[in-house]
């Protein structure tokens, strides 16, 4: 991860063109980071919903689903 802070940042002053270019590069990645984070949050919500639903199933339903998974993995 790139950091934009170092010891020279403690006092305001002019920045080099390279430093400014790096700031633009970092800022340009914001939309992609938000998109990826949103996808992760959606996956987490789906996993939590699935776990909640699984917790409501009867032992018979769970055994049947486990057997089906086992059969599918065998083929």
MOPAC internal coordinates of N, CA, C and O (Angstrom, degrees):
PM7 1SCF
backbone

  N    0.0000 0     0.00 0     0.00 0    0    0    0
  C    1.4465 1     0.00 0     0.00 0    1    0    0
  C    1.5174 1   108.13 1     0.00 0    2    1    0
  O    1.2310 1   120.60 1   -44.83 1    3    2    1
  N    1.2914 1   116.46 1   135.17 1    3    2    1
  C    1.4495 1   121.45 1  -178.90 1    5    3    2
  C    1.5120 1   109.82 1   -87.41 1    6    5    3
  O    1.2310 1   120.95 1   -46.70 1    7    6    5
  N    1.3211 1   115.79 1   133.30 1    7    6    5
  C    1.4571 1   120.66 1   177.40 1    9    7    6
  C    1.5238 1   108.34 1  -105.72 1   10    9    7
  O    1.2310 1   121.10 1   -38.94 1   11   10    9
  N    1.3107 1   115.49 1   141.06 1   11   10    9
  C    1.4654 1   119.16 1   178.61 1   13   11   10
  C    1.5139 1   111.22 1   -98.84 1   14   13   11
  O    1.2310 1   120.56 1  -176.86 1   15   14   13
  N    1.3297 1   116.53 1     3.14 1   15   14   13
  C    1.4565 1   120.84 1  -177.76 1   17   15   14
  C    1.5200 1   110.50 1  -111.50 1   18   17   15
  O    1.2310 1   120.59 1   -41.32 1   19   18   17
  N    1.3068 1   116.48 1   138.68 1   19   18   17
  C    1.4591 1   122.43 1   169.53 1   21   19   18
  C    1.5179 1   107.43 1  -147.45 1   22   21   19
  O    1.2310 1   120.28 1     4.06 1   23   22   21
  N    1.3120 1   117.07 1  -175.94 1   23   22   21
  C    1.4597 1   119.73 1  -176.37 1   25   23   22
  C    1.5330 1   112.52 1   -59.70 1   26   25   23
  O    1.2310 1   120.00 1   149.28 1   27   26   25
  N    1.3196 1   117.60 1   -30.72 1   27   26   25
  C    1.4656 1   119.80 1  -178.48 1   29   27   26
  C    1.5258 1   112.33 1   -72.36 1   30   29   27
  O    1.2310 1   119.99 1   168.44 1   31   30   29
  N    1.3544 1   117.62 1   -11.56 1   31   30   29
  C    1.4626 1   120.91 1   179.60 1   33   31   30
  C    1.5211 1   113.16 1   -77.29 1   34   33   31
  O    1.2310 1   120.23 1   168.62 1   35   34   33
  N    1.3257 1   117.17 1   -11.38 1   35   34   33
  C    1.4569 1   119.09 1  -175.89 1   37   35   34
  C    1.5280 1   111.68 1   -67.99 1   38   37   35
  O    1.2310 1   119.95 1   151.74 1   39   38   37
  N    1.3098 1   117.70 1   -28.26 1   39   38   37
  C    1.4643 1   120.70 1   178.00 1   41   39   38
  C    1.5256 1   108.62 1  -112.27 1   42   41   39
  O    1.2310 1   120.37 1   -52.18 1   43   42   41
  N    1.3391 1   116.90 1   127.82 1   43   42   41
  C    1.4631 1   118.54 1   179.25 1   45   43   42
  C    1.5266 1   110.62 1   -64.48 1   46   45   43
  O    1.2310 1   121.81 1   -34.27 1   47   46   45
  N    1.2924 1   114.14 1   145.73 1   47   46   45
  C    1.4581 1   118.93 1   179.21 1   49   47   46
  C    1.5106 1   109.71 1  -177.99 1   50   49   47
  O    1.2310 1   120.79 1    -2.22 1   51   50   49
  N    1.2956 1   116.10 1   177.78 1   51   50   49
  C    1.4606 1   118.78 1  -178.93 1   53   51   50
  C    1.5279 1   111.00 1   -67.12 1   54   53   51
  O    1.2310 1   120.97 1   -34.84 1   55   54   53
  N    1.3078 1   115.75 1   145.16 1   55   54   53
  C    1.4607 1   121.92 1   177.48 1   57   55   54
  C    1.5190 1   108.57 1  -107.25 1   58   57   55
  O    1.2310 1   121.37 1   -28.79 1   59   58   57
  N    1.3130 1   114.98 1   151.21 1   59   58   57
  C    1.4623 1   119.23 1   178.69 1   61   59   58
  C    1.5245 1   109.95 1   -73.92 1   62   61   59
  O    1.2310 1   120.81 1   -16.72 1   63   62   61
  N    1.3116 1   116.06 1   163.28 1   63   62   61
  C    1.4671 1   120.05 1   177.13 1   65   63   62
  C    1.5242 1   110.19 1   -61.35 1   66   65   63
  O    1.2310 1   119.91 1   144.62 1   67   66   65
  N    1.3233 1   117.78 1   -35.38 1   67   66   65
  C    1.4545 1   121.59 1   178.31 1   69   67   66
  C    1.5269 1   111.36 1   -64.36 1   70   69   67
  O    1.2310 1   120.62 1   138.53 1   71   70   69
  N    1.3306 1   116.41 1   -41.47 1   71   70   69
  C    1.4593 1   119.88 1   178.59 1   73   71   70
  C    1.5283 1   111.21 1   -65.37 1   74   73   71
  O    1.2310 1   120.84 1   138.72 1   75   74   73
  N    1.3015 1   115.99 1   -41.28 1   75   74   73
  C    1.4730 1   120.28 1   179.21 1   77   75   74
  C    1.5176 1   110.07 1   -66.19 1   78   77   75
  O    1.2310 1   120.26 1   137.82 1   79   78   77
  N    1.3347 1   117.11 1   -42.18 1   79   78   77
  C    1.4647 1   120.65 1   177.85 1   81   79   78
  C    1.5266 1   110.34 1   -60.51 1   82   81   79
  O    1.2310 1   120.27 1   140.13 1   83   82   81
  N    1.3221 1   117.08 1   -39.87 1   83   82   81
  C    1.4659 1   120.92 1   178.08 1   85   83   82
  C    1.5297 1   110.74 1   -64.82 1   86   85   83
  O    1.2310 1   120.30 1   141.65 1   87   86   85
  N    1.3245 1   117.03 1   -38.35 1   87   86   85
  C    1.4728 1   120.16 1   177.38 1   89   87   86
  C    1.5241 1   110.81 1   -62.80 1   90   89   87
  O    1.2310 1   119.96 1   137.85 1   91   90   89
  N    1.3210 1   117.69 1   -42.15 1   91   90   89
  C    1.4646 1   121.36 1   177.17 1   93   91   90
  C    1.5350 1   110.08 1   -62.91 1   94   93   91
  O    1.2310 1   120.29 1   138.70 1   95   94   93
  N    1.3244 1   117.05 1   -41.30 1   95   94   93
  C    1.4598 1   121.77 1  -179.70 1   97   95   94
  C    1.5258 1   110.19 1   -61.49 1   98   97   95
  O    1.2310 1   120.79 1   134.08 1   99   98   97
  N    1.3273 1   116.10 1   -45.92 1   99   98   97
  C    1.4648 1   121.06 1   179.87 1  101   99   98
  C    1.5305 1   110.43 1   -64.28 1  102  101   99
  O    1.2310 1   120.25 1   133.70 1  103  102  101
  N    1.3118 1   117.14 1   -46.30 1  103  102  101
  C    1.4687 1   121.33 1  -178.40 1  105  103  102
  C    1.5262 1   111.45 1   -63.94 1  106  105  103
  O    1.2310 1   120.02 1   148.48 1  107  106  105
  N    1.3220 1   117.56 1   -31.52 1  107  106  105
  C    1.4639 1   120.56 1  -177.89 1  109  107  106
  C    1.5223 1   112.39 1   -70.03 1  110  109  107
  O    1.2310 1   119.95 1   163.89 1  111  110  109
  N    1.3264 1   117.71 1   -16.11 1  111  110  109
  C    1.4684 1   121.16 1  -179.15 1  113  111  110
  C    1.5269 1   112.60 1   -87.35 1  114  113  111
  O    1.2310 1   119.94 1   178.34 1  115  114  113
  N    1.3119 1   117.73 1    -1.66 1  115  114  113
  C    1.4581 1   120.46 1  -175.35 1  117  115  114
  C    1.5280 1   112.58 1   -60.13 1  118  117  115
  O    1.2310 1   119.51 1   131.68 1  119  118  117
  N    1.3243 1   118.55 1   -48.32 1  119  118  117
  C    1.4685 1   121.32 1  -176.95 1  121  119  118
  C    1.5204 1   110.89 1   -60.79 1  122  121  119
  O    1.2310 1   119.90 1   139.04 1  123  122  121
  N    1.3363 1   117.80 1   -40.96 1  123  122  121
  C    1.4513 1   120.81 1   179.23 1  125  123  122
  C    1.5224 1   110.55 1   -65.89 1  126  125  123
  O    1.2310 1   120.17 1   139.26 1  127  126  125
  N    1.3140 1   117.28 1   -40.74 1  127  126  125
  C    1.4710 1   120.94 1   178.99 1  129  127  126
  C    1.5352 1   110.10 1   -63.03 1  130  129  127
  O    1.2310 1   120.05 1   138.00 1  131  130  129
  N    1.3087 1   117.52 1   -42.00 1  131  130  129
  C    1.4689 1   121.31 1   179.14 1  133  131  130
  C    1.5248 1   109.86 1   -64.81 1  134  133  131
  O    1.2310 1   120.09 1   137.83 1  135  134  133
  N    1.3338 1   117.42 1   -42.17 1  135  134  133
  C    1.4625 1   121.57 1   179.25 1  137  135  134
  C    1.5284 1   110.59 1   -61.64 1  138  137  135
  O    1.2310 1   120.48 1   134.10 1  139  138  137
  N    1.3318 1   116.69 1   -45.90 1  139  138  137
  C    1.4650 1   120.21 1  -179.79 1  141  139  138
  C    1.5242 1   110.98 1   -65.76 1  142  141  139
  O    1.2310 1   120.28 1   138.98 1  143  142  141
  N    1.3240 1   117.07 1   -41.02 1  143  142  141
  C    1.4636 1   120.69 1   179.05 1  145  143  142
  C    1.5256 1   110.81 1   -64.29 1  146  145  143
  O    1.2310 1   120.22 1   138.95 1  147  146  145
  N    1.3160 1   117.19 1   -41.05 1  147  146  145
  C    1.4641 1   120.83 1   178.34 1  149  147  146
  C    1.5217 1   110.79 1   -61.31 1  150  149  147
  O    1.2310 1   120.71 1   139.49 1  151  150  149
  N    1.3341 1   116.24 1   -40.51 1  151  150  149
  C    1.4620 1   120.13 1   177.32 1  153  151  150
  C    1.5150 1   112.03 1   -63.27 1  154  153  151
  O    1.2310 1   120.46 1   139.27 1  155  154  153
  N    1.3213 1   116.72 1   -40.73 1  155  154  153
  C    1.4693 1   121.05 1   178.01 1  157  155  154
  C    1.5182 1   111.13 1   -64.59 1  158  157  155
  O    1.2310 1   120.39 1   138.30 1  159  158  157
  N    1.3152 1   116.86 1   -41.70 1  159  158  157
  C    1.4686 1   120.68 1   179.47 1  161  159  158
  C    1.5224 1   109.69 1   -64.17 1  162  161  159
  O    1.2310 1   120.26 1   139.40 1  163  162  161
  N    1.3323 1   117.11 1   -40.60 1  163  162  161
  C    1.4690 1   120.80 1   178.61 1  165  163  162
  C    1.5303 1   110.59 1   -63.11 1  166  165  163
  O    1.2310 1   120.11 1   136.74 1  167  166  165
  N    1.3190 1   117.40 1   -43.26 1  167  166  165
  C    1.4697 1   120.74 1   177.55 1  169  167  166
  C    1.5225 1   111.10 1   -62.26 1  170  169  167
  O    1.2310 1   120.40 1   138.75 1  171  170  169
  N    1.3191 1   116.83 1   -41.25 1  171  170  169
  C    1.4580 1   120.82 1   178.86 1  173  171  170
  C    1.5270 1   110.88 1   -62.91 1  174  173  171
  O    1.2310 1   120.22 1   137.07 1  175  174  173
  N    1.3342 1   117.18 1   -42.93 1  175  174  173
  C    1.4601 1   120.77 1   178.63 1  177  175  174
  C    1.5250 1   111.12 1   -62.67 1  178  177  175
  O    1.2310 1   120.52 1   138.74 1  179  178  177
  N    1.3380 1   116.61 1   -41.26 1  179  178  177
  C    1.4620 1   120.44 1   178.23 1  181  179  178
  C    1.5261 1   110.76 1   -63.17 1  182  181  179
  O    1.2310 1   120.26 1   137.56 1  183  182  181
  N    1.3252 1   117.11 1   -42.44 1  183  182  181
  C    1.4589 1   121.07 1   179.50 1  185  183  182
  C    1.5236 1   110.66 1   -63.42 1  186  185  183
  O    1.2310 1   120.33 1   137.64 1  187  186  185
  N    1.3227 1   116.98 1   -42.36 1  187  186  185
  C    1.4595 1   120.31 1   179.68 1  189  187  186
  C    1.5240 1   111.23 1   -65.36 1  190  189  187
  O    1.2310 1   120.39 1   139.65 1  191  190  189
  N    1.3352 1   116.87 1   -40.35 1  191  190  189
  C    1.4690 1   120.74 1   177.54 1  193  191  190
  C    1.5263 1   110.65 1   -63.86 1  194  193  191
  O    1.2310 1   120.56 1   138.23 1  195  194  193
  N    1.3333 1   116.53 1   -41.77 1  195  194  193
  C    1.4674 1   120.50 1   178.99 1  197  195  194
  C    1.5208 1   110.50 1   -63.17 1  198  197  195
  O    1.2310 1   120.18 1   136.02 1  199  198  197
  N    1.3203 1   117.26 1   -43.98 1  199  198  197
  C    1.4650 1   120.85 1   179.04 1  201  199  198
  C    1.5270 1   110.65 1   -62.55 1  202  201  199
  O    1.2310 1   120.51 1   139.65 1  203  202  201
  N    1.3199 1   116.63 1   -40.35 1  203  202  201
  C    1.4670 1   120.15 1   178.73 1  205  203  202
  C    1.5307 1   110.12 1   -62.77 1  206  205  203
  O    1.2310 1   120.31 1   135.42 1  207  206  205
  N    1.3180 1   117.02 1   -44.58 1  207  206  205
  C    1.4617 1   121.21 1   179.64 1  209  207  206
  C    1.5247 1   110.81 1   -65.25 1  210  209  207
  O    1.2310 1   120.31 1   137.20 1  211  210  209
  N    1.3374 1   117.01 1   -42.80 1  211  210  209
  C    1.4609 1   120.10 1   178.14 1  213  211  210
  C    1.5276 1   111.44 1   -59.18 1  214  213  211
  O    1.2310 1   120.39 1   144.33 1  215  214  213
  N    1.3117 1   116.86 1   -35.67 1  215  214  213
  C    1.4663 1   121.09 1  -178.84 1  217  215  214
  C    1.5288 1   112.00 1   -66.81 1  218  217  215
  O    1.2310 1   120.04 1   161.74 1  219  218  217
  N    1.3186 1   117.54 1   -18.26 1  219  218  217
  C    1.4662 1   120.61 1  -178.93 1  221  219  218
  C    1.5248 1   113.02 1   -94.06 1  222  221  219
  O    1.2310 1   120.05 1   174.48 1  223  222  221
  N    1.3432 1   117.51 1    -5.52 1  223  222  221
  C    1.4619 1   120.72 1  -176.78 1  225  223  222
  C    1.5211 1   111.60 1   -78.80 1  226  225  223
  O    1.2310 1   121.66 1   -27.65 1  227  226  225
  N    1.3154 1   114.42 1   152.35 1  227  226  225
  C    1.4726 1   119.91 1   176.98 1  229  227  226
  C    1.5290 1   109.19 1   -78.57 1  230  229  227
  O    1.2310 1   120.56 1   -20.80 1  231  230  229
  N    1.3330 1   116.53 1   159.20 1  231  230  229
  C    1.4628 1   119.44 1   176.62 1  233  231  230
  C    1.5306 1   112.63 1   -56.55 1  234  233  231
  O    1.2310 1   120.16 1   143.36 1  235  234  233
  N    1.3087 1   117.29 1   -36.64 1  235  234  233
  C    1.4656 1   121.62 1   179.14 1  237  235  234
  C    1.5416 1   110.27 1   -63.26 1  238  237  235
  O    1.2310 1   120.26 1   136.02 1  239  238  237
  N    1.3202 1   117.12 1   -43.98 1  239  238  237
  C    1.4659 1   120.85 1   178.80 1  241  239  238
  C    1.5296 1   110.93 1   -63.47 1  242  241  239
  O    1.2310 1   120.91 1   139.15 1  243  242  241
  N    1.3044 1   115.87 1   -40.85 1  243  242  241
  C    1.4683 1   120.20 1  -179.51 1  245  243  242
  C    1.5296 1   110.39 1   -66.24 1  246  245  243
  O    1.2310 1   120.22 1   134.81 1  247  246  245
  N    1.3320 1   117.18 1   -45.19 1  247  246  245
  C    1.4679 1   119.85 1   178.73 1  249  247  246
  C    1.5294 1   110.61 1   -59.64 1  250  249  247
  O    1.2310 1   120.38 1   136.92 1  251  250  249
  N    1.3283 1   116.88 1   -43.08 1  251  250  249
  C    1.4655 1   120.62 1   179.42 1  253  251  250
  C    1.5224 1   111.90 1   -61.75 1  254  253  251
  O    1.2310 1   120.35 1   137.74 1  255  254  253
  N    1.3193 1   116.93 1   -42.26 1  255  254  253
  C    1.4615 1   120.79 1   179.78 1  257  255  254
  C    1.5272 1   111.43 1   -68.03 1  258  257  255
  O    1.2310 1   120.51 1   141.81 1  259  258  257
  N    1.3356 1   116.64 1   -38.19 1  259  258  257
  C    1.4686 1   120.16 1   178.19 1  261  259  258
  C    1.5270 1   109.86 1   -65.05 1  262  261  259
  O    1.2310 1   120.54 1   137.96 1  263  262  261
  N    1.3072 1   116.57 1   -42.04 1  263  262  261
  C    1.4670 1   120.63 1   178.62 1  265  263  262
  C    1.5324 1   110.04 1   -63.38 1  266  265  263
  O    1.2310 1   119.86 1   137.32 1  267  266  265
  N    1.3013 1   117.88 1   -42.68 1  267  266  265
  C    1.4694 1   121.25 1   177.88 1  269  267  266
  C    1.5332 1   110.69 1   -60.93 1  270  269  267
  O    1.2310 1   119.84 1   135.70 1  271  270  269
  N    1.3055 1   117.90 1   -44.30 1  271  270  269
  C    1.4770 1   121.16 1   177.76 1  273  271  270
  C    1.5260 1   110.53 1   -61.16 1  274  273  271
  O    1.2310 1   120.81 1   136.87 1  275  274  273
  N    1.3333 1   116.06 1   -43.13 1  275  274  273
  C    1.4643 1   119.85 1   179.79 1  277  275  274
  C    1.5195 1   111.09 1   -61.28 1  278  277  275
  O    1.2310 1   120.57 1   136.40 1  279  278  277
  N    1.3223 1   116.52 1   -43.60 1  279  278  277
  C    1.4635 1   120.58 1   179.44 1  281  279  278
  C    1.5332 1   111.79 1   -64.77 1  282  281  279
  O    1.2310 1   120.35 1   139.97 1  283  282  281
  N    1.3090 1   116.93 1   -40.03 1  283  282  281
  C    1.4650 1   121.17 1  -179.95 1  285  283  282
  C    1.5375 1   111.48 1   -67.28 1  286  285  283
  O    1.2310 1   120.99 1   143.24 1  287  286  285
  N    1.3150 1   115.71 1   -36.76 1  287  286  285
  C    1.4694 1   119.88 1   179.69 1  289  287  286
  C    1.5212 1   111.37 1   -71.56 1  290  289  287
  O    1.2310 1   120.56 1   153.71 1  291  290  289
  N    1.3312 1   116.53 1   -26.29 1  291  290  289
  C    1.4586 1   121.07 1  -179.69 1  293  291  290
  C    1.5311 1   112.04 1   -74.47 1  294  293  291
  O    1.2310 1   120.33 1   160.41 1  295  294  293
  N    1.3108 1   116.97 1   -19.59 1  295  294  293
  C    1.4791 1   120.02 1  -178.23 1  297  295  294
  C    1.4943 1   112.64 1  -100.76 1  298  297  295
  O    1.2310 1   120.10 1   180.00 1  299  298  297

